[in-house]
Amino acid sequence: MHTSKAAKKAEDLSLGSILSDNLKDALFPPHLVLVPQLNEVYELELAYYEAKILSDEEILRNGAYFASVDGKPTRHFLICQGEPLKLAEHSSSRLKSFFKTNQFKTGYGTHGLFPYRGKFHPQMIKGLINVMGLKPGMTVLDPMMGSGTVPLEATLMGMNSIGIDSSPFCAFMARAKIEGLKVPLNPIKTAMDHFDSTFKYLNTRVNRMEGPLRDKQASLFDGKPQDSRVQSNPAEVFRQPEVDDYLLLAFLDAKGYAERSNRKSFPDQFKAILERYYFVAEKIQKVMNGLQEQLGNARVMTGDARSMDIPSQTIDGIIFSPPYSFAIDYLKNDEHHLKFMGVDIDELRESMIGLRGRTLRQKYEIYLEDMTKVLSDCSRVLKSGGICSILVGTNNNQLSSIFQIEPEEVIGIHETLIEAGRRHGLELVRKIERQITGMANTMRSEFIVMLQKG
Ligand SMILES: C[S@@+](CC[C@H](N)C(=O)[O-])C[C@H]1O[C@@H](n2cnc3c(N)ncnc32)[C@H](O)[C@@H]1O
């Protein structure tokens, strides 16, 4: 069929106008500017919900995906701005130029300290906290907090939080990172100025297996004033629990690096890492003080996600990521640190989800039983109307070999958890797919599953 000249012209015009339409302009009002490097669909979705749920004031204070509101920079943009890491002098020029050109970094605050497998992306946690309707003063829980991304981010946002992990090392790591937001800097400087005695003290202590000083269940930031005195005696600085935690975390971080690579001697490695820890704490404290914002109160502890020491219906929202069936042996990864803390690893293994069972099939069955208990307890502690967000992926190849089916026929763990949640009063409200880069051979995507308590 022939189209008339006039109709063709109209078609061209509409094509032109369609193509000149900008998706971002269609989704967001003009006074909101997105952060740089927002390039994944799930991020655009979370940004869209933030724009719908948060007021302009709330976006300025706690938004995760906006750089400015009416030309005023958001707090998130300021926190992410600038050089994220103090690079060592000998770093390659490629690395230096990478950081120069990527001035906006989302590994802000103390989030980037200490490597931990399966760490959350902090900006995503901030976005999720917002779209789950959580506000400053409310309480968010991560029953399997690992390195503590959720309680740390909640603290930055002025929300209260509870973080639980069965590994005492995770509880220590999370506590030290949260304390880093307020740790007095002068004693750390003293420890750096007396590097040799600091190194000697920590080395003797670690070799003698004397664990962290503090009570595991202590609550953070309960109104204690910061100690800003300048200590000149390095032994004094370790008497302050938060300084002790922070220095010890840096030391264990360096020890891990030195064991994995022999590019530098252990003391040199510690020196570089200690400088970075100082730089990171100084930077986030400067930004937070400049913004004069209140930090939230975090309680991080060792515990079991299947039966939590938390009263019923007291939690406003839950975010967590379980081990993805039985892919990572977290105890093996942290064996050295756990031994240092005097933990009986065989005993701990019994409470770790994903590690029990002889055959793969048995492991999978026990994993599902355990995760059902976790969901049931999450439902118990959550207030009515509260949302529980779970980030989980499935290793289709692993499950296809257990069940002797094609990888495409495997039912994803997220689907199984949605069903288990439903049996315990948690209904699916949203499922967001997120691409995984870097481990595409075993897992291509993971899901953020949002369940609401009726
Ligand atoms: C995927 S990691 C969580 C990582 C975390 N989202 C982060 O940002 O670092 C899963 C965590 O579950 C913990 N875990 C395993 N079994 C547990 C249990 N029964 N109770 C509490 N935590 C458990 C592991 O120690 C591990 O740290």
The ligand as an SDF file (V2000), in Angstrom:
LIG
                    3D

 27 29  0  0  0  0  0  0  0  0999 V2000
   26.1880  -12.8750   51.3720 C   0  0  0  0  0  0  0  0  0  0  0  0
   26.8790  -12.6390   52.9740 S   0  0  0  0  0  0  0  0  0  0  0  0
   26.2630  -11.0920   53.4250 C   0  0  0  0  0  0  0  0  0  0  0  0
   27.1260   -9.9570   52.9280 C   0  0  0  0  0  0  0  0  0  0  0  0
   26.5850   -8.6030   53.3220 C   0  0  0  0  0  0  0  0  0  0  0  0
   25.3570   -8.3000   52.6060 N   0  0  0  0  0  0  0  0  0  0  0  0
   27.6050   -7.4860   53.1450 C   0  0  0  0  0  0  0  0  0  0  0  0
   27.2490   -6.4050   52.6490 O   0  0  0  0  0  0  0  0  0  0  0  0
   28.7780   -7.6840   53.4950 O   0  0  0  0  0  0  0  0  0  0  0  0
   25.9730  -13.7720   53.9380 C   0  0  0  0  0  0  0  0  0  0  0  0
   26.3240  -13.7900   55.4290 C   0  0  0  0  0  0  0  0  0  0  0  0
   25.4490  -14.6870   56.0990 O   0  0  0  0  0  0  0  0  0  0  0  0
   26.1220  -15.1030   57.2780 C   0  0  0  0  0  0  0  0  0  0  0  0
   25.4050  -16.2430   57.8790 N   0  0  0  0  0  0  0  0  0  0  0  0
   25.4120  -17.5500   57.5160 C   0  0  0  0  0  0  0  0  0  0  0  0
   24.6140  -18.2640   58.3170 N   0  0  0  0  0  0  0  0  0  0  0  0
   24.0560  -17.4090   59.2170 C   0  0  0  0  0  0  0  0  0  0  0  0
   23.1430  -17.5370   60.2970 C   0  0  0  0  0  0  0  0  0  0  0  0
   22.6100  -18.7240   60.6490 N   0  0  0  0  0  0  0  0  0  0  0  0
   22.7830  -16.4230   60.9880 N   0  0  0  0  0  0  0  0  0  0  0  0
   23.3190  -15.2100   60.6830 C   0  0  0  0  0  0  0  0  0  0  0  0
   24.1990  -15.0370   59.6810 N   0  0  0  0  0  0  0  0  0  0  0  0
   24.5690  -16.1180   58.9440 C   0  0  0  0  0  0  0  0  0  0  0  0
   27.5240  -15.3770   56.7850 C   0  0  0  0  0  0  0  0  0  0  0  0
   28.4660  -15.3270   57.8530 O   0  0  0  0  0  0  0  0  0  0  0  0
   27.7400  -14.2400   55.7760 C   0  0  0  0  0  0  0  0  0  0  0  0
   28.4300  -13.1840   56.3680 O   0  0  0  0  0  0  0  0  0  0  0  0
  1  2  1  0
  2  3  1  0
  2 10  1  0
  3  4  1  0
  4  5  1  0
  5  6  1  0
  5  7  1  0
  7  8  2  0
  7  9  1  0
 10 11  1  0
 11 12  1  0
 11 26  1  0
 12 13  1  0
 13 14  1  0
 13 24  1  0
 14 15  1  0
 14 23  1  0
 15 16  2  0
 16 17  1  0
 17 18  1  0
 17 23  2  0
 18 19  1  0
 18 20  2  0
 20 21  1  0
 21 22  2  0
 22 23  1  0
 24 25  1  0
 24 26  1  0
 26 27  1  0
M  CHG  2   2   1   9  -1
M  END
$$$$
